[in-house]
Each structure stands twice: as structure tokens, then as C-alpha cells.
Amino acid sequence: MSTDVWSVDERSVDEREVVSTVDDADGAAQFVVADIARDEAWVSIEETDACSLDEWR
């Protein structure tokens, strides 16, 4: 389900910008997904538990 709101001419200013990265936290690699347009909007999982791109396809 999408929560994006569209006007006749363009997207709303409430648009999301989601990115991902691998980061080191407490000595372990973490796969992190975050909406950088919002505060505290992120999730993480240990890199070894995350799916590879091929597994997502």
C-alpha cells in the first residue's frame, strides 16, 4: 500500500526518500534501511541475516 499523495501537477512535499547501507554497529555489520526525510524512520538487521539482491529478485 502506498501512502504517497499526488497533486495534479507533482508529488506532495510529504515525499519519502529511502536509502540503504551497510554500517558497523557495536562491532557487527548491520544492513540499514532508512527514510532520510523523517527523523527516527529506520530499521536494521545483521548483514549476515539480510537477503542478497539475487534473493529479492
Buried (B, 14 or more C-beta within 10 A) or exposed (E): EEEEEEEEEEEEEEEEEEEEEEEEEEEEEBBBBBBEEEEEEBEBEEBEEBEEEEEEE
